[in-house]
């Protein structure tokens, strides 16, 4: 049982600019609402440690002052703005009588929901805090769970991790280096939009394949999903790379990366576990970081959403399963390579004015009916990689986290690849999958790693 023991509205400890910030098109097309994530710390966090976290939050909000503001809907423009009014963020203190062991591997199933702040979406959007944090101490040993709910319109994953790591650095008594200061001017993404026809086909903006014999995804959306945390040791990761590259080396192509091999493996295992018809079309959707893909590139500390959508070529399940792992890895690679500077700018031209902003307007006006992103589940897959993100640097002075992950179960099939806290090259796949197929997916996920790999490994 979790009990909230205190609630604080935390504001910057110095005067900050009272201004309105323009939000980019990229900010307008992300998933609406807050992204819930969770950190778990085994080290003891007594009252003094919690107080230091709260004090340092007032300090980091001086540099990241938009976080303490609110969204504002500008009707005549049909867009959101960020009102930097310093209304503050919510920090909750809580206790639980459960032990760390009772939460298992902290997979984002029902029990950990109590460790994440609850968002009241019935409030007007102008009143919704952009950040809520819940610090829950485990009564028996004073270990800590930090549940974070942060507006996706405010930050993408890269910016979120940068913000939390900077907050943790201040909590340790350090100061931020100049290159750690957030770049807050989003007008750097204020591209002039062309009235010309799209320069590319943009399959990522088209509806994905449906289950054969169906006319919509209604039945698949009704099916319950569950989540599991699946660890791949560094040896298993290397086996997957070798499996993918055995074929690519024969072709003389560039070796596949860890990410490409793991992503291809997840896609193939999902398709096998669903036991779909060989002629069933399937694809994988991604959101990719574009900070270094634009010309000129964005600052590495750009604080906002810098994502672009991409998608693999559509293939048939029979082809995906019968071909070697390199077949799927190549499609993963090609989908990411699509995202050139020209392609990204063209994508935004196409998105602007489409139904995406209409959905946003409906969300604001209905004040609480949270819009759900387009369905990317069976027979397809939504894949996210945070493999390069330094989330375990979030040490608030009592040690690094022993767990990081999502705080909710996705309503559609999705895989999130993150590094293991062990720091030994192992990774964790947070797999969100239809309950009916999860056990079979787990079987293929581990059994298929060794299939076709020579015993010389």
Secondary structure as the mmCIF struct_conf table of DSSP 4:
data_model
#
loop_
_struct_conf.conf_type_id
_struct_conf.id
_struct_conf.beg_label_comp_id
_struct_conf.beg_label_asym_id
_struct_conf.beg_label_seq_id
_struct_conf.end_label_comp_id
_struct_conf.end_label_asym_id
_struct_conf.end_label_seq_id
STRN STRN1 UNK A 2 UNK A 10
BEND BEND1 UNK A 13 UNK A 14
STRN STRN2 UNK A 20 UNK A 22
HELX_RH_AL_P HELX_RH_AL_P1 UNK A 25 UNK A 28
BEND BEND2 UNK A 29 UNK A 30
HELX_LH_PP_P HELX_LH_PP_P1 UNK A 31 UNK A 31
BEND BEND3 UNK A 32 UNK A 33
STRN STRN3 UNK A 34 UNK A 41
BEND BEND4 UNK A 43 UNK A 43
HELX_RH_AL_P HELX_RH_AL_P2 UNK A 47 UNK A 63
TURN_TY1_P TURN_TY1_P1 UNK A 64 UNK A 64
HELX_RH_3T_P HELX_RH_3T_P1 UNK A 65 UNK A 68
BEND BEND5 UNK A 69 UNK A 69
STRN STRN4 UNK A 70 UNK A 74
TURN_TY1_P TURN_TY1_P2 UNK A 75 UNK A 78
STRN STRN5 UNK A 79 UNK A 83
STRN STRN6 UNK A 89 UNK A 96
BEND BEND6 UNK A 97 UNK A 98
TURN_TY1_P TURN_TY1_P3 UNK A 100 UNK A 100
HELX_RH_3T_P HELX_RH_3T_P2 UNK A 101 UNK A 103
TURN_TY1_P TURN_TY1_P4 UNK A 104 UNK A 105
BEND BEND7 UNK A 108 UNK A 109
HELX_RH_3T_P HELX_RH_3T_P3 UNK A 110 UNK A 115
BEND BEND8 UNK A 116 UNK A 116
HELX_LH_PP_P HELX_LH_PP_P2 UNK A 117 UNK A 119
TURN_TY1_P TURN_TY1_P5 UNK A 121 UNK A 122
BEND BEND9 UNK A 123 UNK A 123
HELX_RH_3T_P HELX_RH_3T_P4 UNK A 125 UNK A 127
BEND BEND10 UNK A 130 UNK A 130
STRN STRN7 UNK A 131 UNK A 138
TURN_TY1_P TURN_TY1_P6 UNK A 139 UNK A 141
STRN STRN8 UNK A 144 UNK A 151
TURN_TY1_P TURN_TY1_P7 UNK A 152 UNK A 154
HELX_RH_AL_P HELX_RH_AL_P3 UNK A 157 UNK A 171
TURN_TY1_P TURN_TY1_P8 UNK A 172 UNK A 173
HELX_RH_3T_P HELX_RH_3T_P5 UNK A 178 UNK A 180
BEND BEND11 UNK A 181 UNK A 181
STRN STRN9 UNK A 183 UNK A 183
HELX_RH_3T_P HELX_RH_3T_P6 UNK A 186 UNK A 189
HELX_LH_PP_P HELX_LH_PP_P3 UNK A 191 UNK A 194
BEND BEND12 UNK A 196 UNK A 196
HELX_LH_PP_P HELX_LH_PP_P4 UNK A 197 UNK A 198
BEND BEND13 UNK A 199 UNK A 200
HELX_RH_3T_P HELX_RH_3T_P7 UNK A 203 UNK A 205
BEND BEND14 UNK A 206 UNK A 206
HELX_LH_PP_P HELX_LH_PP_P5 UNK A 207 UNK A 209
TURN_TY1_P TURN_TY1_P9 UNK A 212 UNK A 213
BEND BEND15 UNK A 215 UNK A 217
HELX_RH_AL_P HELX_RH_AL_P4 UNK A 218 UNK A 222
BEND BEND16 UNK A 223 UNK A 223
STRN STRN10 UNK A 225 UNK A 232
HELX_RH_AL_P HELX_RH_AL_P5 UNK A 234 UNK A 251
TURN_TY1_P TURN_TY1_P10 UNK A 252 UNK A 252
HELX_LH_PP_P HELX_LH_PP_P6 UNK A 253 UNK A 257
HELX_RH_AL_P HELX_RH_AL_P6 UNK A 258 UNK A 274
TURN_TY1_P TURN_TY1_P11 UNK A 275 UNK A 275
TURN_TY1_P TURN_TY1_P12 UNK A 278 UNK A 279
STRN STRN11 UNK A 281 UNK A 282
STRN STRN12 UNK A 284 UNK A 289
TURN_TY1_P TURN_TY1_P13 UNK A 291 UNK A 293
BEND BEND17 UNK A 294 UNK A 296
HELX_LH_PP_P HELX_LH_PP_P7 UNK A 297 UNK A 299
TURN_TY1_P TURN_TY1_P14 UNK A 300 UNK A 301
STRN STRN13 UNK A 302 UNK A 302
BEND BEND18 UNK A 304 UNK A 304
STRN STRN14 UNK A 307 UNK A 311
HELX_LH_PP_P HELX_LH_PP_P8 UNK A 312 UNK A 314
STRN STRN15 UNK A 315 UNK A 316
HELX_RH_AL_P HELX_RH_AL_P7 UNK A 317 UNK A 322
BEND BEND19 UNK A 323 UNK A 323
HELX_RH_AL_P HELX_RH_AL_P8 UNK A 325 UNK A 337
TURN_TY1_P TURN_TY1_P15 UNK A 338 UNK A 338
HELX_RH_AL_P HELX_RH_AL_P9 UNK A 341 UNK A 351
TURN_TY1_P TURN_TY1_P16 UNK A 352 UNK A 353
BEND BEND20 UNK A 354 UNK A 354
HELX_RH_AL_P HELX_RH_AL_P10 UNK A 355 UNK A 366
TURN_TY1_P TURN_TY1_P17 UNK A 367 UNK A 367
BEND BEND21 UNK A 368 UNK A 368
HELX_LH_PP_P HELX_LH_PP_P9 UNK A 373 UNK A 375
TURN_TY1_P TURN_TY1_P18 UNK A 378 UNK A 379
BEND BEND22 UNK A 380 UNK A 380
STRN STRN16 UNK A 381 UNK A 386
TURN_TY1_P TURN_TY1_P19 UNK A 387 UNK A 388
HELX_RH_3T_P HELX_RH_3T_P8 UNK A 391 UNK A 393
BEND BEND23 UNK A 397 UNK A 398
BEND BEND24 UNK A 402 UNK A 402
STRN STRN17 UNK A 403 UNK A 406
BEND BEND25 UNK A 407 UNK A 408
BEND BEND26 UNK A 411 UNK A 412
STRN STRN18 UNK A 414 UNK A 419
TURN_TY1_P TURN_TY1_P20 UNK A 421 UNK A 422
BEND BEND27 UNK A 424 UNK A 425
STRN STRN19 UNK A 427 UNK A 434
HELX_RH_AL_P HELX_RH_AL_P11 UNK A 435 UNK A 447
TURN_TY1_P TURN_TY1_P21 UNK A 448 UNK A 449
BEND BEND28 UNK A 450 UNK A 450
TURN_TY1_P TURN_TY1_P22 UNK A 451 UNK A 452
TURN_TY1_P TURN_TY1_P23 UNK A 455 UNK A 456
#
